[in-house]
Amino acid sequence: MTEPETYTGDAYCVKCKEKRDFTGTVKVSDSGRRMAQGICSVCGTKLNRILGKAQ
């Protein structure tokens, strides 16, 4: 079994209303878009960042 792809970067936290750095896993949505999902290091809210179409 392969390791899940990881993403390290920033995303906008809706609760904090600021960009936050996070590390999360990359998943493919139902519409075929790659998205990184992680946790805000300040408030603990789930962060999502759309990365682009999966190939």
C-alpha positions as CSV (number, residue, x, y, z in Angstrom):
1,M,0.0,0.0,0.0
2,T,1.4,3.4,-0.9
3,E,1.8,6.4,1.4
4,P,-0.9,9.1,1.1
5,E,0.3,12.2,-0.7
6,T,0.9,15.1,1.7
7,Y,0.7,18.9,1.2
8,T,2.5,21.6,3.2
9,G,1.5,25.2,2.6
10,D,-1.1,27.7,3.5
11,A,-4.9,27.9,3.5
12,Y,-7.5,30.5,4.6
13,C,-9.0,29.7,8.0
14,V,-12.7,30.8,8.0
15,K,-12.8,30.8,11.8
16,C,-9.6,32.8,12.4
17,K,-10.1,34.9,9.2
18,E,-6.4,34.6,8.4
19,K,-4.1,32.5,6.2
20,R,-2.6,29.7,8.2
21,D,0.3,27.3,7.4
22,F,-0.7,23.6,7.7
23,T,0.4,20.1,6.7
24,G,-2.3,17.7,5.5
25,T,-3.2,14.9,3.1
26,V,-4.2,15.3,-0.5
27,K,-7.6,13.7,-1.5
28,V,-9.6,13.7,-4.7
29,S,-13.1,15.1,-4.5
30,D,-16.1,13.7,-6.3
31,S,-15.7,16.3,-9.0
32,G,-12.1,15.1,-9.7
33,R,-10.3,18.0,-8.0
34,R,-7.3,17.4,-5.8
35,M,-7.6,19.1,-2.4
36,A,-5.5,19.2,0.6
37,Q,-7.2,18.8,4.0
38,G,-5.6,19.6,7.3
39,I,-6.2,21.2,10.7
40,C,-5.7,24.9,11.7
41,S,-2.8,25.0,14.2
42,V,-4.5,27.9,16.1
43,C,-8.2,27.0,16.5
44,G,-8.4,23.4,15.3
45,T,-10.8,24.0,12.5
46,K,-10.6,21.8,9.3
47,L,-8.8,23.6,6.4
48,N,-9.3,22.8,2.8
49,R,-7.2,24.0,-0.2
50,I,-8.1,23.2,-3.8
51,L,-5.0,22.2,-5.7
52,G,-6.2,21.5,-9.2
53,K,-7.5,18.7,-11.4
54,A,-6.3,15.1,-10.7
55,Q,-4.6,13.4,-13.5
